[in-house]
Amino acid sequence: MKNTIFPDANHFQVPRALYVAAWKVWFKRFSAQDEWREGVIPLDRSNEDLSWLISHEKRFSVEVINRLLVPWSFRNQSQVNDAFFNMNQDMLKRASDKSSLCGECARLSDQALDYWDGLTYLEQDLFAVYAEARIQADIETPTDTPVVIDDAGVALIGEDIYPPVIPDKNASDEAFASAVVAWIDEDPFTPMYQRVAVADAMSSWHDRLENFFWPKPRNGLMQVCHSADALMYRAELLARKVVADEEWDDDYKTTAVKVAEEIFLQAGLPQRGVSWQNVYDVIKAAVSTDTESVAKMNSGWSLIASFVTHWIKCSDLADPSARFPMVCWNSRVATSVISRLDFLLVESGFSELGGRFENIGTVPGVGGTRPRELSLNWPDGYRSWKTQITASRFVNLMVNSLNTEKKEDGSLRYSPMPVPTGGSAPWTIQGVQLVLFSDGY
């Protein structure tokens, strides 16, 4: 028993442990029943779009579980049929719920439960985190209709304060980046999970990052960073080969696919087309800041770009050919930056963007405080390498502001970045994007 197979998603596979964990999480989140081991879930087979299923209260169904486990391109077609049951007989068995009128139902097989019980508690916890991520992540589908599986959210920003700094209309990009940094530092923030505060209101970049979690409070900054470390290390090895213009051998090609798939698994963003060539093309575009690249790009592949460039030292950002670390430009990070930039620009006298911050584009996302009302007409940046690179350049200006701005007495204006193992370090784009990720929810 290794993988659960989805025949109608081009035979996409997920670890069996992830399927059992998802089953358990669905009971916890969307059912009044407590007994996930013996309990049943209605199949609710349907050819309707995922957004229709959610709007018609079908969250607690095998159909929705399966849709959330397959890549975005397959989420608007049914993933529950006889072929699915035939290929996964050691995972699920059909059942009837005599206490309700749900019709066709399913329950976990005894083999699946034995398999789960044979895992270590650490493994069970890890796959439960991966399952939670499928709910908390941005839900992408082939259509633009928004899908919100769990509107409880990861974190909500607090009551906005007026920005402490409003740049002059003709101020530099650096000045606007500095103003965004100052605003976030003073703005109150309360981490939330399932509509309940999990910490007191706080402010400052330091405290926001120190209280970061994904996808649930028990998985805090230390756990998030620890699970990413091994992938960061291997992503750097892959990227250095590309920078040196050296060909990948079979081991590197295998590593590329495995690293990408594990990054997508952690983020709750399953993708199709995870081949070594596609990973290579994304790395090539990221390390060469190629705004015209046709390599894959969406919230998931943007995260790959971030992982593979984390080691690059930021050089001259004014140089169009300069190499720099990439931000993961998903809907939450984009919402944080653009909503604050939008307000600052309007307050400084802009009535339209014109050519200012050209190519910093929006990414669709719904949930928590998204979408937020904007006054200016920002371009669409979804699946755009121009946006990926331009936005990354701006966020690097924010990193520089955090690390270099000083008070009148010569001391640093902002506390250094907290390190999960203790102590502190200069701010990196990885630390900054985690703060923006929560701020933009």
C-alpha positions in Angstrom: 0.0 0.0 0.0 1.9 3.0 -1.3 -0.3 5.5 -3.2 -3.9 6.5 -3.8 -4.5 6.7 -7.5 -7.0 9.1 -9.3 -7.7 7.6 -12.7 -9.7 10.7 -13.9 -6.8 13.0 -13.0 -4.4 11.3 -15.5 -3.7 8.7 -12.8 -2.2 11.3 -10.4 -1.1 9.7 -7.2 -0.7 10.9 -3.6 0.7 9.0 -0.6 -1.8 6.7 1.1 -0.9 8.4 4.4 -2.0 11.7 2.9 -5.4 10.3 2.0 -6.0 8.9 5.4 -4.9 12.1 7.0 -7.2 14.1 4.8 -10.1 11.8 5.8 -9.3 12.5 9.4 -9.0 16.2 8.9 -12.3 16.3 7.0 -14.1 14.8 10.0 -12.5 17.3 12.3 -13.3 20.3 10.2 -16.6 19.6 8.4 -18.5 17.0 10.4 -20.3 16.8 13.7 -19.2 13.2 14.0 -16.2 12.3 16.1 -15.5 8.8 14.9 -13.4 9.2 11.8 -12.2 5.6 11.9 -15.6 4.0 11.6 -17.6 7.0 10.2 -18.8 7.3 6.7 -18.6 10.2 4.2 -21.1 10.7 1.4 -19.7 10.3 -2.1 -21.7 13.1 -3.6 -20.5 12.2 -7.1 -20.9 15.2 -9.4 -19.7 16.7 -12.6 -20.4 20.2 -11.3 -17.5 22.6 -10.8 -15.7 22.6 -7.4 -17.1 26.1 -6.7 -20.7 24.8 -7.2 -20.0 21.9 -4.7 -18.7 24.3 -2.1 -21.6 26.8 -2.5 -24.1 23.9 -2.2 -22.6 22.7 1.1 -20.8 19.6 -0.2 -17.5 20.1 1.6 -18.0 16.9 3.6 -17.9 14.6 0.7 -15.5 12.1 -1.0 -15.9 14.2 -4.1 -14.5 17.3 -2.5 -11.7 15.5 -0.7 -10.6 14.0 -4.0 -10.8 17.3 -5.9 -8.6 19.0 -3.3 -6.0 16.2 -3.6 -5.5 16.4 -7.4 -3.8 19.2 -9.4 -5.8 22.3 -10.1 -6.4 21.4 -13.8 -8.6 18.4 -12.8 -10.6 20.0 -10.0 -13.7 20.8 -12.0 -14.3 17.3 -13.1 -15.6 14.4 -11.0 -13.0 12.3 -9.2 -15.3 9.7 -7.8 -16.3 6.7 -9.9 -16.1 2.9 -10.1 -12.5 3.1 -11.5 -11.4 5.1 -8.5 -12.8 2.4 -6.1 -11.4 -0.4 -8.2 -7.9 1.0 -8.1 -8.0 1.8 -4.4 -9.7 -1.2 -2.9 -7.3 -1.3 0.0 -8.1 2.3 0.9 -11.9 2.8 0.8 -14.9 0.6 0.8 -18.5 1.5 0.0 -20.9 1.8 2.9 -24.4 3.0 3.6 -25.3 5.4 6.3 -28.7 4.1 7.7 -28.9 7.1 10.0 -29.2 9.6 7.2 -30.4 10.1 3.6 -26.9 10.7 2.3 -27.2 7.8 -0.2 -23.9 6.4 -1.4 -21.2 6.7 1.2 -17.7 5.3 1.8 -15.5 4.5 4.8 -11.8 3.8 5.3 -10.9 0.1 4.8 -9.4 -1.9 7.6 -6.2 -2.1 5.6 -6.0 1.7 5.5 -6.6 2.0 9.2 -3.9 -0.7 9.9 -1.5 1.2 7.6 -2.2 4.4 9.4 -1.7 2.8 12.8 1.6 1.4 11.7 3.0 4.9 11.0 5.0 6.7 13.7 3.2 9.6 15.5 5.7 11.9 13.8 4.7 10.6 10.3 1.0 10.9 11.2 1.4 14.5 12.4 3.4 15.4 9.2 0.7 14.1 6.9 -2.0 15.8 8.9 -0.2 19.0 8.3 0.0 18.3 4.5 -3.8 17.6 4.6 -4.5 20.8 6.4 -2.5 22.7 3.8 -4.8 21.5 1.1 -7.6 23.3 2.9 -5.7 26.5 3.8 -3.9 27.0 0.5 -5.2 29.1 -2.4 -7.6 26.8 -4.2 -6.8 27.0 -7.9 -9.1 25.6 -10.6 -9.4 25.9 -14.4 -12.0 28.7 -14.0 -11.8 32.1 -12.4 -14.8 31.4 -10.1 -13.4 31.7 -6.5 -13.3 28.7 -4.3 -13.1 29.0 -0.5 -13.0 25.7 1.3 -12.5 27.1 4.8 -13.1 30.8 5.3 -11.8 30.6 8.9 -8.4 31.6 7.7 -4.8 31.4 8.9 -4.5 35.0 10.1 -6.4 38.3 9.9 -4.7 41.7 10.0 -5.8 43.9 12.8 -7.5 47.3 12.6 -5.5 49.3 10.1 -3.6 52.4 11.3 -2.9 55.3 9.1 0.6 54.8 7.5 3.3 56.5 9.6 5.1 57.6 6.4 3.5 58.9 3.1 6.2 59.3 0.4 6.2 62.2 -1.9 4.5 61.5 -5.3 7.9 61.5 -7.1 9.7 59.5 -4.4 11.8 56.5 -5.5 10.7 52.9 -5.4 13.0 52.5 -2.4 11.0 55.2 -0.5 7.7 53.4 -1.1 9.3 50.1 -0.1 10.5 51.8 3.1 7.0 53.2 3.8 5.4 49.7 3.4 7.9 48.3 5.8 7.2 51.0 8.4 3.5 50.6 8.1 3.6 46.8 8.6 5.9 47.3 11.6 3.4 49.5 13.4 0.1 47.9 12.2 -1.6 45.7 14.9 -1.9 42.0 13.9 -3.7 39.2 15.6 -3.0 35.6 14.4 -6.3 33.7 14.0 -7.1 30.0 13.4 -10.7 28.9 12.8 -11.9 32.4 13.8 -10.2 32.2 17.2 -7.2 34.3 18.2 -4.2 32.1 18.9 -2.1 34.9 20.3 -2.5 38.4 21.6 -2.4 41.4 19.2 1.1 42.3 18.3 3.1 44.6 16.0 6.6 44.7 14.6 8.2 42.5 11.9 10.0 40.5 14.5 6.9 39.5 16.5 4.9 38.8 13.4 7.5 36.3 12.1 8.0 34.8 15.5 4.3 33.9 15.7 4.0 32.6 12.1 2.4 29.2 11.6 1.3 27.1 8.6 -1.1 25.6 8.2 -2.2 25.3 11.9 -0.9 26.8 15.1 0.9 23.7 16.3 3.1 24.0 13.2 5.0 27.2 14.1 8.0 28.9 12.6 10.5 26.3 13.9 8.5 23.4 12.3 7.9 25.3 9.0 11.6 26.1 8.7 12.8 22.7 9.7 10.6 21.0 7.1 11.9 23.3 4.4 15.6 23.1 5.2 16.3 19.8 3.4 14.4 21.0 0.4 16.2 24.4 0.4 19.6 22.6 0.5 18.7 20.4 -2.5 17.1 23.3 -4.4 20.3 25.2 -4.1 22.4 22.4 -5.5 20.0 22.2 -8.5 20.2 26.0 -9.1 24.0 26.2 -8.8 24.3 23.7 -11.6 22.0 25.8 -13.8 23.9 29.0 -12.9 27.2 27.2 -13.9 25.5 26.1 -17.1 26.3 22.5 -16.3 24.0 19.7 -17.5 22.0 17.6 -15.0 22.8 13.9 -14.8 20.1 11.4 -14.0 20.5 11.9 -10.3 19.9 15.6 -10.6 16.9 15.1 -12.8 15.4 12.7 -10.2 16.2 15.1 -7.4 14.5 18.0 -9.3 11.2 16.1 -9.6 11.3 14.9 -6.0 12.1 18.3 -4.6 9.4 20.0 -6.6 6.8 17.4 -5.6 7.7 17.7 -1.9 7.5 21.5 -2.0 4.0 21.3 -3.6 3.0 18.7 -1.0 4.1 21.0 1.9 2.3 24.0 0.4 -0.9 22.2 -0.4 -0.5 23.1 -4.1 -0.4 19.9 -6.2 0.6 20.5 -9.8 0.6 18.6 -13.1 3.6 18.5 -15.4 6.2 18.0 -12.7 9.0 16.9 -15.0 12.7 17.6 -14.6 12.6 19.7 -17.8 9.8 21.9 -16.4 11.7 22.3 -13.1 14.9 23.2 -15.0 13.1 25.8 -17.1 11.6 27.5 -13.9 15.1 27.6 -12.3 16.6 29.0 -15.5 14.0 31.7 -15.6 14.4 32.6 -11.9 18.2 32.7 -11.8 18.4 34.7 -15.1 15.5 37.1 -14.2 13.9 36.3 -17.6 10.7 38.3 -17.8 9.9 36.8 -21.1 10.2 33.2 -20.0 7.5 30.7 -21.0 8.4 28.4 -18.1 5.5 27.3 -15.9 4.3 29.9 -13.4 1.5 30.0 -10.8 1.5 30.1 -7.0 3.1 26.7 -6.8 5.8 27.3 -9.4 6.5 30.7 -7.9 7.3 28.9 -4.6 9.8 26.8 -6.6 11.4 29.9 -7.8 11.7 31.2 -4.3 13.2 27.9 -3.0 15.8 27.7 -5.7 17.0 31.3 -5.4 17.1 31.6 -1.6 20.9 31.4 -1.5 21.6 34.2 -4.0 23.0 37.4 -2.5 21.1 40.4 -3.6 23.2 42.5 -6.0 22.4 45.8 -7.7 18.6 45.9 -8.0 18.9 48.8 -10.4 20.6 46.5 -12.9 17.9 44.7 -15.0 20.2 41.7 -15.4 21.0 41.4 -11.7 20.4 38.1 -10.0 18.4 38.2 -6.7 16.3 35.9 -4.5 12.7 35.5 -5.6 9.6 36.0 -3.5 6.7 33.5 -3.7 4.2 35.9 -5.3 0.9 34.1 -4.3 -2.4 35.8 -3.6 -1.6 36.5 0.0 1.8 38.1 -0.5 0.4 40.0 -3.5 -2.6 41.2 -1.5 -0.3 42.5 1.3 2.0 44.4 -0.9 -0.4 45.8 -3.4 -3.2 46.8 -0.9 -0.6 48.8 1.1 1.1 50.3 -2.0 -2.3 51.2 -3.5 -3.2 53.3 -0.4 0.3 54.9 -0.2 0.1 55.9 -3.9 -3.3 57.4 -3.6 -2.4 59.3 -0.4 0.7 60.7 -2.2 -1.4 62.0 -5.1 -1.8 59.3 -7.7 -5.2 58.9 -9.4 -3.9 56.2 -11.8 -0.8 54.0 -11.9 0.5 55.2 -15.2 3.9 53.6 -15.5 4.5 53.4 -11.8 5.3 50.0 -10.4 4.7 48.6 -13.9 4.2 44.8 -13.9 3.6 44.4 -10.2 0.3 42.5 -10.7 -2.5 41.0 -8.7 -3.0 37.3 -8.0 -6.6 36.2 -7.5 -7.5 34.8 -4.0 -10.5 34.7 -1.8 -10.7 34.2 2.0 -10.0 36.1 5.2 -9.7 39.7 4.2 -9.3 39.0 0.5 -10.1 40.3 -2.0 -9.4 43.9 -0.7 -10.8 47.0 -2.3 -8.2 48.8 -4.4 -8.4 52.4 -5.7 -6.0 52.0 -8.7 -6.2 49.7 -11.6 -3.4 47.2 -11.1 -2.6 44.7 -13.8 -3.2 41.0 -13.6 0.0 39.3 -12.5 -1.3 35.7 -12.3 1.1 33.2 -14.1 3.3 36.1 -15.2 7.1 36.0 -15.1 7.1 39.8 -15.5 5.2 40.1 -12.3 7.2 37.4 -10.6 10.5 39.2 -11.2 9.3 42.8 -10.8 7.5 42.0 -7.6 10.6 40.1 -6.3 12.7 43.1 -7.0 10.4 45.3 -4.9 10.3 42.9 -2.0 14.1 42.8 -2.1 13.9 46.6 -1.6 11.9 45.9 1.5 14.5 43.4 2.8 17.2 46.0 2.3 15.1 48.6 4.2 14.7 46.2 7.2 18.4 45.5 7.3 19.9 49.0 6.8 17.5 51.8 8.0 18.7 53.5 11.2 17.4 55.7 13.9 18.8 59.1 14.8 21.1 57.5 17.3 22.7 55.2 14.7 21.0 52.0 15.8 19.0 49.8 13.5 15.4 50.9 13.2 14.1 47.4 13.0 14.8 44.3 15.1 16.7 41.6 13.2 15.0 38.5 11.9 14.3 35.9 14.6 15.9 32.5 13.9 13.8 29.5 14.9 16.7 27.8 16.7 17.3 30.9 18.8 19.1 34.2 18.2 18.6 36.4 15.2 20.0 37.2 11.7 19.7 39.8 9.0 16.3 39.7 7.3 16.0 37.5 4.2 13.4 37.4 1.5 12.2 34.1 3.0 11.5 35.7 6.3 9.9 38.7 4.8 7.5 36.7 2.6 6.3 34.7 5.6 5.3 38.0 7.3 3.6 39.2 4.1 1.9 35.8 3.7 0.1 36.3 7.0 -0.4 40.0 6.5 -2.1 39.4 3.1 -4.7 36.9 4.3 
